[in-house]
Amino acid sequence: KRSMFSFSHHCTGDYKPNKTFLQDEEYSRALDIFVKGCADVILRDGTTREVLILKRIVHPQPDWWFMGGRMRAGETPQQAAAKNVKREAGMDIAPERFRAVCTASYLWSMRKQAPSDNGTADIVVVQSADISGPERDVASKYWDTREYGGAMWVQPQALIDDTQYHPALRRAALHLCMRDKWDELKAAVDAAKDDATIAGLAREIAQIEKQSGALEGSSW
């Protein structure tokens, strides 16, 4: 579904993905100077609208977070999201089911790879996928215990309101709510709803965007 909440992916020429693998020392040096591209994912129960968050046990964020991970050259954001969900939750979700939520820049003082206190930096595309009840059962039971120590389903508003959660997590939840409201606005316009209805939805979007702006650039 194309909208203002989408990622534009352009391929110039006949790009052929490679299978280059960096050894630990080489990868560590790369982390010192390069910004990684990552695809993080919010899985949402299509019925209850609850979202899945996971308790990470490794750096750079040993706390509640999304599932996700690195993108590889040649992947679209949606393909990377599908790969990461397969690896971390054991689920096969078609790339076209992922929708854009937001983008963000992360700078971490610590990282998993040695030397851990050299930190790392990411540019992240956050996406979401609405899942069924049986898919929720899989996601609730299967997650990578090498990286996560627990899982929890919560309403997005609970993330937004609770300052114990990382600002980036709360901001993503806000953008998920804003995207839903944007979908309502588009549907109202397509259905030729009255101006008062359309103006009310636009006002709600502006209010959510204002909340999001208060979290942008915040330290943790």
For each residue, the residues with C-beta under 8 A, 3 or more apart:
1: 6 99
2: 6
3: 6 179 182 183 186
4: 182
5: 99 100 101 175 179 182
6: 1 2 3 99 100
7: 76 77 78 100 103 125
8:
9: 76 77
10:
11: 15
12: 15
13:
14:
15: 11 12 74
16: 74
17: 72 73 74 75
18: 73 74
19:
20:
21:
22: 26 27 30
23: 26 27
24: 27 28 113 114
25: 28 29
26: 22 23 29 30
27: 22 23 24 30 31 113
28: 24 25 31 32 113 114 115 118
29: 25 26 32 33
30: 22 26 27 33 34
31: 27 28 34 36 111 113 118 120
32: 28 29 118
33: 29 30
34: 30 31 121
35: 105 121 122 123
36: 31 70 120 121 122 123
37: 70 71 122 123 124 125
38: 68 69 70 71 122 123 124 125
39: 68 69 70 71 75 77 80 81 84 124 125 127
40: 65 66 67 68 69 84 124 125 126 127 172
41: 66 67 68 81 84 85 98 126 127 128 129
42: 51 52 66 101 126 127 128 129 172 173 176
43: 51 52 67 85 89 128 129 131 136 139
44: 49 50 51 52 128 129 130 131 176
45: 48 49 50 51 130 131 133 136 153
46: 49 130 131 132
47: 133
48: 45 153
49: 44 45 46 155 156
50: 44 45 153 154 155
51: 42 43 44 45 128 153 154 155 156 159 173 176
52: 42 43 44 67 136 139 140 151 152 153
53: 64 65 66 151 152 154 159 169
54: 64 65 66 67 143 147 148 150 151 152
55: 63 64 65 148 149 150 151 152
56: 61 62 63 64 65 147 148 149
57: 62 147 148 149
58: 62 112 146 147
59: 62 108 110 111 112 116
60: 106 108 109 110 111 112 119 120
61: 56 65 108 166
62: 56 57 58 59
63: 55 56 166
64: 53 54 55 56 152 165 166 169
65: 40 53 54 55 56 61 166 169
66: 40 41 42 53 54 126 169 172
67: 40 41 43 52 54 84 85 88 89 143 148
68: 38 39 40 41 81 84 88 124 126
69: 38 39 40 80 84 87 88
70: 36 37 38 39 80
71: 37 38 39 75 77 80 125
72: 17 75 80
73: 17 18
74: 15 16 17 18
75: 17 39 71 72 79 80 83
76: 7 9 79 80 95
77: 7 9 39 71 80 81 98 100 125 127
78: 7 81 82 95 96 98 127
79: 75 76 82 83 95
80: 39 69 70 71 72 75 76 77 83 84 125
81: 39 41 68 77 78 84 85 93 95 98 127 129
82: 78 79 85 86 92 93 94 95 98
83: 75 79 80 86 87
84: 39 40 41 67 68 69 80 81 87 88
85: 41 43 67 81 82 88 89 91 93 129
86: 82 83 89 90 91 92 93
87: 69 83 84 144
88: 67 68 69 84 85 143 144 147 148
89: 43 67 85 86 138 139 142 143
90: 86 138 142
91: 85 86 131 135 138 139 142
92: 82 86
93: 81 82 85 86 97 98 129 131 135
94: 82 97
95: 76 78 79 81 82 98
96: 78
97: 93 94 129 130
98: 41 77 78 81 82 93 95 127 128 129
99: 1 5 6 127 128 129 179
100: 5 6 7 77 125 126 127 179
101: 5 42 126 127 128 172 175 176 179
102: 126 171 172 175
103: 7 123 124 125 126
104: 123 124 126 168 171 172
105: 35 121 122 123 124
106: 60 121 122 123 124 168
107: 119 121
108: 59 60 61 111 119 120 121 122
109: 60 117 119
110: 59 60 116 117 119
111: 31 59 60 108 116 118 119 120
112: 58 59 60 116
113: 24 27 28 31 116 120
114: 24 28
115: 28 118
116: 59 110 111 112 113
117: 109 110
118: 28 31 32 111 115
119: 60 107 108 109 110 111
120: 31 36 60 108 111 113
121: 34 35 36 105 106 107 108
122: 35 36 37 38 105 106 108
123: 35 36 37 38 103 104 105 106
124: 37 38 39 40 68 103 104 105 106
125: 7 37 38 39 40 71 77 80 100 103
126: 40 41 42 66 68 100 101 102 103 104 172 175
127: 39 40 41 42 77 78 81 98 99 100 101
128: 41 42 43 44 51 98 99 101 176
129: 41 42 43 44 81 85 93 97 98 99
130: 44 45 46 97
131: 43 44 45 46 91 93 135 136 139
132: 46 135 136
133: 45 47 136 137
134: 137 138
135: 91 93 131 132 138 139
136: 43 45 52 131 132 133 139 140 153
137: 133 134 140 141
138: 89 90 91 134 135 141 142
139: 43 52 89 91 131 135 136 142 143 151
140: 52 136 137 151 153
141: 137 138
142: 89 90 91 138 139
143: 54 67 88 89 139 147 148 151
144: 87 88 147 148
145: 148 149
146: 58
147: 54 56 57 58 88 143 144
148: 54 55 56 57 67 88 143 144 145 151
149: 55 56 57 145
150: 54 55
151: 52 53 54 55 139 140 143 148
152: 52 53 54 55 64
153: 45 48 50 51 52 136 140
154: 50 51 53 158 159
155: 49 50 51 158 159
156: 49 51 159 160 173 174 176 177
157: 160 161 173 177
158: 154 155 161 162
159: 51 53 154 155 156 162 165 169 170 173
160: 156 157 170 173 174 177 211
161: 157 158
162: 158 159 165 170
163: 170
164:
165: 64 159 162 169 170
166: 61 63 64 65 169 170 220
167: 170 171 215 218 220
168: 104 106 171 172 215
169: 53 64 65 66 159 165 166 172 173
170: 159 160 162 163 165 166 167 173 174 215
171: 102 104 167 168 174 175 212 215 216
172: 40 42 66 101 102 104 126 168 169 175 176
173: 42 51 156 157 159 160 169 170 176 177
174: 156 160 170 171 177 178 208 211 212 215
175: 5 101 102 126 171 172 178 179 212
176: 42 44 51 101 128 156 172 173 179 180
177: 156 157 160 173 174 180 181 208
178: 174 175 181 182 205 208 209 212
179: 3 5 99 100 101 175 176 182 183
180: 176 177 183 184
181: 177 178 184 185 201 204 205 208
182: 3 4 5 178 179 185 186 205
183: 3 179 180 186 187
184: 180 181 187 188 201
185: 181 182 188 189 198 201 202 205
186: 3 182 183 189 190
187: 183 184 190 191
188: 184 185 191 193 197 198 201
189: 185 186 192 193 198
190: 186 187
191: 187 188
192: 189
193: 188 189 197 198
194: 197 198
195: 198 199
196: 199 200
197: 188 193 194 200 201
198: 185 188 189 193 194 195 201 202
199: 195 196 202 203
200: 196 197 203 204
201: 181 184 185 188 197 198 204 205
202: 185 198 199 205 206
203: 199 200 206 207
204: 181 200 201 207 208
205: 178 181 182 185 201 202 208 209
206: 202 203 209 210
207: 203 204 210 211
208: 174 177 178 181 204 205 211 212
209: 178 205 206 212 213
210: 206 207 213 214
211: 160 174 207 208 214 215
212: 171 174 175 178 208 209 215 216
213: 209 210 216
214: 210 211 218
215: 167 168 170 171 174 211 212 218
216: 171 212 213
217:
218: 167 214 215
219:
220: 166 167
